[in-house]
Amino acid sequence: MNMLSRERVYKAIEHKPADRLPLAFDATYEVIERLVKYLGIDKEIPPNPSSTSTYSTKVGPREFGTDHEIALRKKLGVDLVILGCPTSKDKTIGNWYGFPLIKRLKDNTIEGAWGIKFKEFEYPYGTYIEMYDPPLSKIDDYKTIVSYPSPDLDLYDYASLSDLVPRFDGFFIFLMMNGFHDISRFIRGTEKLFIDLVISPNSAETLLDKVCDFNITYLKRCMEKVKGKVDGVFCGDDFGSQKGMMMSPKMWRKFIKPRYEKTVSVVHSFGLKYCHHSCGGIRPIIPDLIEIGVDILNPIQPRATGMDPFELGNEFGKEIVFFGGIDEQETLPHGTVEDVKEEVRQRIRTLGKYNGYIISPSHDFQPDTPIENVLAIYEEVLNEKL
């Protein structure tokens, strides 16, 4: 039974058997460049600095472009893609996980949408960009928070999105959307936002609603261009840490759950599937995510508290699709090729127990992961040497 990639993903969402489980891929720009060269794709396709990679952390020229990314995914047997709406070439200098980056400041920091600043950090394997100096972290005036302006929706280039999507014909296509909880933390500062939830909930909820409503408006603008041409929404919003939830499940259910119930409902109203990304130990709220209609859960961080793949597969495998789970903390960077392949087999038996599983690492491939270990995942599933 030979299936098309898009059909293969829908089979997994329906928990129905297919010729094989679907594969996904995303990585830092350093890993993509290395793979493009290692597999000889750079010799087949001319250099093109126009990259669609929403996970790119480098602001500036790259050695790969959209054609390289498509060819790489096809070479790896990948069945889905996560596309961020391109940002305006006139109003931005790039993006961070689809989030618009507007300008570089004199101190070499980068100002993004919502006034959020980012800073680039060099480390032994490359460059990472992280949130820096939340704009409302030193302001406690409720009126200032209420009147804080939302970004210009035209920071995004919706026409380019409609041109981009058809190039990934045959893939199951997710549209990237940033999560309102994370963006609210980046605006207010995590500590301040969590304090607000306790002592000034009106202030916190005003900010959460402001970002949530912006996200929904952004989604609607995108759907004006690509409705019927994409299959789902991939929303990144972290609720967990290595040791468990960032906030109590009770507080999450009060402040975060209702707004995601609204978000998921809007996504479903367009006939799309909803995938939620949250790192960390979020097992206590998985039943809640199922309740509000989340179709797919990513990235399944197996070393985080409560995220044992065997237990998750047994407890929730009939009700939600798991996406990820191949350990990017230890196995992929430090294991052998056979260690990686054995973990793939284990995850298929556990997270894929009821066919609802999309195979990928538990985070984007990082630069300290050997290329041979990256390829091992795809070789094990495709049963061929790449």
Backbone torsions as a table, in degrees:
resi	resn	phi	psi	omega
1	MET	NA	112.8	-179.1
2	ASN	-109.7	119.1	-174.1
3	MET	-112.8	157.9	170.1
4	LEU	-76.7	154.0	-175.6
5	SER	-57.3	-47.6	-177.3
6	ARG	-60.0	-43.1	179.2
7	GLU	-63.3	-37.5	-179.0
8	ARG	-62.3	-40.3	179.1
9	VAL	-68.9	-42.1	178.3
10	TYR	-62.4	-36.7	175.9
11	LYS	-60.1	-42.5	178.5
12	ALA	-64.0	-41.5	179.6
13	ILE	-62.8	-33.4	179.1
14	GLU	-86.4	0.2	-178.2
15	HIS	58.7	39.6	179.1
16	LYS	-112.3	149.0	-178.7
17	PRO	-67.2	147.5	176.8
18	ALA	-134.6	-178.3	178.8
19	ASP	-63.6	-31.3	172.1
20	ARG	-161.9	167.2	175.3
21	LEU	-74.0	148.5	-178.9
22	PRO	-71.0	153.9	179.9
23	LEU	-115.0	146.6	175.6
24	ALA	-128.4	164.2	179.0
25	PHE	-152.6	132.3	164.9
26	ASP	-155.1	149.3	-171.8
27	ALA	-156.9	163.9	171.3
28	THR	-67.0	161.2	-175.9
29	TYR	-62.0	-31.6	-179.8
30	GLU	-62.5	-40.8	-179.6
31	VAL	-68.5	-41.9	179.3
32	ILE	-60.5	-45.4	179.7
33	GLU	-60.7	-42.4	180.0
34	ARG	-64.4	-42.0	-179.7
35	LEU	-66.4	-41.6	179.2
36	VAL	-58.5	-39.2	178.7
37	LYS	-77.2	-43.2	-177.3
38	TYR	-60.0	-40.8	-177.1
39	LEU	-89.5	2.0	176.6
40	GLY	75.5	14.0	-179.0
41	ILE	-68.7	-28.4	179.0
42	ASP	-65.6	-25.1	178.9
43	LYS	-81.3	-22.4	-178.4
44	GLU	-87.4	-29.9	-173.4
45	ILE	-126.1	130.4	-180.0
46	PRO	-61.8	152.5	177.2
47	PRO	-57.1	141.7	-179.0
48	ASN	-148.6	112.2	-175.5
49	PRO	-74.3	-6.1	-178.0
50	SER	-85.6	95.4	-176.7
51	SER	-101.6	143.7	176.3
52	THR	-97.7	-2.0	-173.6
53	SER	-61.1	112.6	179.8
54	THR	-74.8	-12.3	-178.8
55	TYR	-98.1	12.0	-179.7
56	SER	-72.8	134.0	-178.2
57	THR	-110.3	4.0	-177.6
58	LYS	-103.7	127.0	175.5
59	VAL	-94.5	108.5	-176.7
60	GLY	143.4	-171.0	-175.4
61	PRO	-69.3	147.7	176.6
62	ARG	-123.9	166.6	-179.8
63	GLU	-97.6	7.9	179.2
64	PHE	-137.6	160.4	178.8
65	GLY	-138.9	-166.6	-175.0
66	THR	-58.1	-44.2	-178.9
67	ASP	-61.9	-37.4	177.3
68	HIS	-64.6	-42.4	-177.5
69	GLU	-66.1	-39.1	177.7
70	ILE	-65.9	-46.5	-179.6
71	ALA	-62.7	-39.6	179.2
72	LEU	-62.8	-46.3	-179.5
73	ARG	-63.6	-39.8	178.3
74	LYS	-65.7	-39.6	178.8
75	LYS	-61.5	-37.5	-178.2
76	LEU	-83.2	-5.9	-178.0
77	GLY	77.3	23.0	-176.4
78	VAL	-71.3	142.5	-173.6
79	ASP	-108.3	-12.5	-177.4
80	LEU	-140.0	163.6	177.9
81	VAL	-142.9	146.8	176.3
82	ILE	-111.2	115.0	-176.7
83	LEU	-111.6	125.9	171.0
84	GLY	-85.7	146.7	174.1
85	CYS	-62.7	125.6	178.4
86	PRO	-54.9	146.9	177.8
87	THR	-92.4	155.9	-175.6
88	SER	-61.0	130.2	177.6
89	LYS	-69.5	-24.2	-179.4
90	ASP	-84.2	-27.9	-171.6
91	LYS	-112.5	-5.7	-178.4
92	THR	-136.6	164.8	175.5
93	ILE	-111.0	3.3	-178.8
94	GLY	153.9	-163.2	180.0
95	ASN	-148.0	159.1	175.8
96	TRP	-124.5	108.2	-174.4
97	TYR	50.4	41.2	-179.3
98	GLY	83.7	-6.4	-177.3
99	PHE	-85.1	126.3	-173.7
100	PRO	-64.4	132.0	172.3
101	LEU	-106.6	123.2	-166.4
102	ILE	-94.6	-48.5	-177.0
103	LYS	-158.8	156.0	175.1
104	ARG	-93.8	130.5	-176.4
105	LEU	-90.7	171.6	-176.2
106	LYS	-61.9	-31.3	179.2
107	ASP	-84.0	10.3	177.0
108	ASN	74.5	6.0	169.2
109	THR	-78.7	168.7	-177.0
110	ILE	-120.0	129.9	176.3
111	GLU	-94.6	128.4	178.6
112	GLY	-110.1	-173.5	176.3
113	ALA	-57.5	156.2	-177.8
114	TRP	65.5	10.8	-178.6
115	GLY	75.0	11.0	-179.4
116	ILE	-75.3	132.7	178.6
117	LYS	-99.7	148.9	178.4
118	PHE	-128.1	153.8	178.8
119	LYS	-132.2	138.6	178.0
120	GLU	-89.6	135.0	-179.8
121	PHE	-121.9	127.9	174.6
122	GLU	-85.5	136.8	174.6
123	TYR	-139.1	171.9	-168.6
124	PRO	-54.5	-24.2	-174.2
125	TYR	-103.9	-7.0	-177.8
126	GLY	158.7	-143.1	-176.4
127	THR	-126.2	136.5	174.2
128	TYR	-123.7	149.2	176.3
129	ILE	-116.8	132.5	-176.3
130	GLU	-132.0	154.1	175.9
131	MET	-61.2	143.4	-173.6
132	TYR	-149.2	129.2	173.0
133	ASP	61.3	74.4	178.4
134	PRO	-56.8	132.5	-171.0
135	PRO	-66.5	-25.2	-179.1
136	LEU	-107.5	14.2	-175.5
137	SER	-69.0	-22.0	-177.5
138	LYS	-108.9	11.1	-177.7
139	ILE	-116.9	124.4	-179.2
140	ASP	-115.9	10.8	179.4
141	ASP	-80.6	119.9	-175.9
142	TYR	-59.4	-40.4	-178.1
143	LYS	-62.8	-36.2	179.1
144	THR	-66.4	-40.7	179.2
145	ILE	-66.6	-42.4	-179.8
146	VAL	-63.0	-40.1	-175.6
147	SER	-89.4	2.9	-177.5
148	TYR	-60.3	127.8	-171.8
149	PRO	-75.1	143.4	172.4
150	SER	-79.3	155.8	-179.6
151	PRO	-68.8	164.7	173.4
152	ASP	-71.5	122.1	-179.9
153	LEU	-63.5	-19.4	179.2
154	ASP	-82.5	10.1	167.2
155	LEU	-65.2	-20.4	178.1
156	TYR	-97.9	148.5	-179.4
157	ASP	-106.8	89.4	-174.0
158	TYR	-69.5	-31.2	177.8
159	ALA	-64.6	-40.1	177.9
160	SER	-66.2	-32.5	176.5
161	LEU	-61.8	-43.7	-179.1
162	SER	-66.9	-26.6	175.4
163	ASP	-78.9	-33.2	-175.3
164	LEU	-73.8	-45.1	-172.1
165	VAL	-54.6	-45.8	-178.9
166	PRO	-60.9	-22.0	179.9
167	ARG	-67.6	-20.4	179.7
168	PHE	-102.5	29.8	178.8
169	ASP	-56.4	135.0	-179.3
170	GLY	101.7	-27.4	175.4
171	PHE	-82.2	153.2	164.5
172	PHE	-75.4	122.3	-170.8
173	ILE	-108.9	121.4	170.6
174	PHE	-97.3	139.5	168.3
175	LEU	-93.8	128.0	179.5
176	MET	-74.4	137.3	172.9
177	MET	-139.0	133.7	177.2
178	ASN	-75.4	147.7	-177.6
179	GLY	-84.9	143.7	-176.7
180	PHE	-70.9	-28.1	179.6
181	HIS	-68.6	-48.6	179.3
182	ASP	-63.7	-46.4	-178.1
183	ILE	-63.8	-37.7	176.4
184	SER	-62.9	-38.6	177.1
185	ARG	-65.4	-38.1	-178.8
186	PHE	-71.1	-26.7	177.5
187	ILE	-78.8	-47.2	-172.9
188	ARG	-92.9	-25.0	-169.5
189	GLY	95.3	134.5	-174.6
190	THR	-57.9	-49.8	-177.4
191	GLU	-61.1	-45.0	-178.4
192	LYS	-65.5	-41.2	179.7
193	LEU	-63.1	-42.5	-178.6
194	PHE	-69.0	-34.6	174.4
195	ILE	-65.0	-42.3	178.0
196	ASP	-58.0	-39.2	-179.5
197	LEU	-59.2	-27.3	-178.8
198	VAL	-92.1	-48.5	-171.2
199	ILE	-105.4	-15.3	179.6
200	SER	-143.3	61.6	-173.8
201	PRO	-60.9	-31.0	178.0
202	ASN	-61.7	-41.0	178.4
203	SER	-64.0	-46.1	-179.4
204	ALA	-63.4	-43.7	-177.5
205	GLU	-68.7	-33.1	176.2
206	THR	-60.5	-43.9	179.7
207	LEU	-68.6	-44.6	179.0
208	LEU	-59.0	-43.2	179.6
209	ASP	-66.1	-39.1	-179.1
210	LYS	-60.1	-45.8	-178.5
211	VAL	-73.0	-41.0	179.0
212	CYS	-60.0	-45.3	-179.9
213	ASP	-65.0	-38.0	176.5
214	PHE	-60.9	-44.8	-179.1
215	ASN	-59.8	-42.6	-178.7
216	ILE	-67.4	-39.7	176.7
217	THR	-63.8	-42.4	175.6
218	TYR	-57.4	-45.9	-179.6
219	LEU	-60.6	-44.1	-179.7
220	LYS	-63.3	-38.9	177.3
221	ARG	-62.6	-42.0	178.2
222	CYS	-63.6	-41.3	-177.0
223	MET	-67.0	-24.7	174.6
224	GLU	-60.3	-27.2	-177.5
225	LYS	-98.1	-34.3	-170.0
226	VAL	-128.0	15.7	177.8
227	LYS	-59.5	131.8	-177.4
228	GLY	87.1	-6.3	-178.7
229	LYS	-112.9	-11.1	174.1
230	VAL	-118.9	162.4	-172.5
231	ASP	-109.4	-22.7	-175.5
232	GLY	-162.4	174.7	174.4
233	VAL	-117.7	131.9	176.5
234	PHE	-109.8	112.5	-176.3
235	CYS	-112.2	122.2	178.9
236	GLY	-97.0	119.9	-179.3
237	ASP	-159.5	109.1	-173.0
238	ASP	-83.7	127.6	175.9
239	PHE	-110.6	-9.0	-172.5
240	GLY	-127.0	163.1	172.3
241	SER	-120.5	-176.5	178.6
242	GLN	-58.8	-31.0	-173.4
243	LYS	-102.3	0.2	179.1
244	GLY	143.5	-160.6	-177.2
245	MET	-68.3	146.1	174.5
246	MET	-69.3	-35.3	176.6
247	MET	-128.8	166.0	-179.0
248	SER	-64.4	148.4	175.7
249	PRO	-55.3	-35.1	178.9
250	LYS	-62.2	-45.2	179.3
251	MET	-67.8	-39.7	177.7
252	TRP	-59.7	-43.6	-178.8
253	ARG	-65.8	-30.1	-178.5
254	LYS	-78.1	-44.2	-170.3
255	PHE	-104.1	-31.8	-172.8
256	ILE	-100.4	-44.4	-175.0
257	LYS	-55.8	-48.3	-177.3
258	PRO	-60.3	-35.4	-178.7
259	ARG	-73.8	-31.6	174.5
260	TYR	-77.6	-28.9	173.4
261	GLU	-60.4	-42.0	176.3
262	LYS	-63.7	-45.8	-178.6
263	THR	-61.8	-48.2	-179.2
264	VAL	-62.1	-38.2	178.6
265	SER	-61.6	-41.6	178.3
266	VAL	-65.2	-43.6	178.2
267	VAL	-58.3	-47.1	-179.5
268	HIS	-65.6	-29.4	-179.7
269	SER	-65.2	-21.6	176.1
270	PHE	-90.8	4.4	-179.2
271	GLY	77.3	21.1	-177.0
272	LEU	-102.5	156.0	172.1
273	LYS	-87.2	149.9	-178.3
274	TYR	-115.1	123.5	175.6
275	CYS	-113.2	127.6	177.3
276	HIS	-109.2	131.2	174.9
277	HIS	-102.4	122.2	169.1
278	SER	-144.6	120.5	173.5
279	CYS	-69.4	166.8	169.1
280	GLY	87.8	-174.3	-175.3
281	GLY	-86.7	89.8	-175.5
282	ILE	-112.8	20.7	-176.9
283	ARG	-54.3	-38.0	-177.8
284	PRO	-58.8	-24.1	-176.8
285	ILE	-107.2	5.1	178.0
286	ILE	-59.4	-41.6	175.7
287	PRO	-59.6	-33.8	178.1
288	ASP	-68.4	-41.0	178.3
289	LEU	-62.0	-40.8	176.4
290	ILE	-63.3	-42.3	-177.7
291	GLU	-60.5	-39.8	-177.0
292	ILE	-86.8	2.3	171.3
293	GLY	100.6	12.1	176.0
294	VAL	-61.1	126.6	-177.6
295	ASP	-86.2	-37.1	-171.6
296	ILE	-137.0	138.8	179.7
297	LEU	-119.8	129.0	-178.4
298	ASN	-132.4	148.7	7.7
299	PRO	-108.6	5.1	-179.8
300	ILE	56.6	80.3	-176.9
301	GLN	-85.2	97.7	-166.0
302	PRO	-66.9	-20.2	-179.9
303	ARG	-93.5	-1.3	176.0
304	ALA	-79.5	153.3	-178.1
305	THR	-55.5	126.8	174.7
306	GLY	83.3	0.8	-173.0
307	MET	-104.6	34.5	178.7
308	ASP	-63.1	121.7	-175.6
309	PRO	-59.3	-37.0	179.9
310	PHE	-62.7	-46.0	-179.4
311	GLU	-68.6	-40.6	179.5
312	LEU	-63.0	-43.9	-179.9
313	GLY	-60.8	-43.7	-179.7
314	ASN	-67.5	-40.6	-172.5
315	GLU	-82.9	-37.9	-171.9
316	PHE	-123.8	-0.8	-171.6
317	GLY	-62.0	-21.7	178.8
318	LYS	-85.1	-14.6	-168.5
319	GLU	-112.3	-17.0	-178.1
320	ILE	-146.9	154.7	178.3
321	VAL	-93.8	131.2	176.2
322	PHE	-93.7	141.0	-174.1
323	PHE	-137.6	104.6	-179.5
324	GLY	127.5	-140.3	170.0
325	GLY	92.8	-14.8	176.5
326	ILE	-82.5	116.9	-165.2
327	ASP	-62.2	114.5	178.7
328	GLU	-95.2	4.0	177.5
329	GLN	-92.2	-37.4	-177.3
330	GLU	-128.9	-55.8	-171.8
331	THR	-60.6	-51.6	-176.6
332	LEU	-67.2	-46.8	-179.3
333	PRO	-75.2	-30.3	-169.9
334	HIS	-118.4	-11.7	-178.3
335	GLY	-83.5	176.3	174.8
336	THR	-89.4	170.1	175.7
337	VAL	-57.4	-42.4	179.9
338	GLU	-67.6	-34.7	175.3
339	ASP	-58.8	-44.3	-179.2
340	VAL	-64.5	-46.1	-178.3
341	LYS	-64.5	-37.6	177.9
342	GLU	-66.2	-37.9	178.2
343	GLU	-66.4	-37.5	175.7
344	VAL	-59.2	-45.3	179.8
345	ARG	-62.8	-39.9	178.4
346	GLN	-64.3	-42.7	-178.5
347	ARG	-66.5	-36.8	177.2
348	ILE	-62.1	-37.9	179.9
349	ARG	-74.1	-27.0	-173.8
350	THR	-103.1	-68.2	178.8
351	LEU	-65.9	-28.5	-179.7
352	GLY	-96.0	16.9	-175.5
353	LYS	-54.6	-36.9	-178.2
354	TYR	-112.6	27.8	175.7
355	ASN	73.3	-10.3	-177.4
356	GLY	-88.7	73.2	-176.0
357	TYR	-149.5	132.1	173.5
358	ILE	-110.9	121.1	-171.0
359	ILE	-83.7	123.3	175.7
360	SER	-167.8	170.0	177.3
361	PRO	-69.2	165.9	-178.7
362	SER	-82.1	8.9	172.9
363	HIS	-167.5	169.1	172.3
364	ASP	-54.7	144.5	174.1
365	PHE	-56.3	131.1	-178.2
366	GLN	-101.5	157.8	-174.8
367	PRO	-63.7	-16.6	178.6
368	ASP	-87.4	4.3	176.1
369	THR	-89.8	122.5	179.4
370	PRO	-59.4	143.5	179.7
371	ILE	-56.3	-38.3	-179.8
372	GLU	-61.1	-33.9	179.1
373	ASN	-75.7	-33.3	173.8
374	VAL	-60.5	-50.9	-176.7
375	LEU	-66.4	-25.5	-176.8
376	ALA	-59.9	-35.6	179.0
377	ILE	-59.7	-48.8	-174.3
378	TYR	-74.6	-35.5	176.6
379	GLU	-63.6	-39.3	-179.5
380	GLU	-65.2	-42.2	-178.2
381	VAL	-75.5	-41.3	-178.2
382	LEU	-82.6	-15.2	-178.7
383	ASN	59.2	44.7	176.6
384	GLU	-153.8	155.2	179.5
385	LYS	-83.2	129.9	-179.8
386	LEU	-98.7	NA	NA
